[in-house]
Amino acid sequence: MSSPLDPKTAVALAFGVAADTPLQAAQQLGFVDREAAILAQMFEAQRRRTPPGASLAGFALRAENLPVRPPAQAFAPLVERRMGLYAIVDSADWVARVLQAGIRTVQLRIKQAPPQALAAQIRRSVQAAQAAGAQLFINDHWQLAIEHGAYGVHLGQEDLDTADLEAIRAAGLRLGLSTHAYWEVCRAWALGPSYIACGPIHATQLKVMPWTPQGEGNLAYWCALLQALPVVGIGGMDAARCAEAMRCGADGVCVVSAITGAADPEAAMAALQQAVRQGQGAPKRPVPWLPQPTLRR
């Protein structure tokens, strides 16, 4: 019969660093305090359910160890979980164009526009997506998404402070949430969204970000941890990276400038969709037991 491991030894073996407590171990690995606290709680949750002396390896890959639980009433699931190539565009004309190319998950992201023009863009986009049987998400503008019968809404972390999530859920819209770090994943998980987007996987020039790129190892980790929900990767994607994202286990890959900034968008979309298919059929990428920290100290 194995003898119980003392707490310090258990921490050292599970985290791979010498430390007295799980919190200290996670901090030594570079996680900021609030994320180190999440990992420490996951470690303790695993230890409580593990027989004395047994290995605690893999504690951070078990969703039941997360310190939050999905709500009893989650958002509606996606009709098509395998989203594949997920185009993010900024006009109804672009929505129609990517649909014509065979893409069936689209996000309309218009940051600023006069109210009437914005409503018209959303209305036209919804009509086009419904005609094509596509999954269309409206970025940010949840009231107009509800009004015009959109399939879903995509929100950033900052939008969660102001959006009426209950109104979105009651209207039957799907919800996608952006995440960039461990604490944001926990916040999203607790809301029961239809999918979680993880990024930036690679460096992107679209906007200045306070996070370091997650890398494909992190994407593989999130896909393994959050198996109950679809996970999509976003940030700096080209054809080769789309294939790798699918090898990580992603259900979709969000692409922005590789489509709208391409010299030949139709050729680019064809190449990207082919890369997604190749990645789906390729051997899966190994999953790390912990993600790399992405929040800067």
Helices and strands as residue ranges (DSSP letters): H 7-15, H 22-28, H 33-49, G 59-61, G 63-65, E 84-89, H 92-100, E 105-108, H 115-132, E 135-139, H 142-147, E 152-155, G 157-161, H 165-170, E 174-179, H 182-189, E 195-198, H 215-225, E 231-234, H 239-247, E 252-255, H 257-260, H 265-281
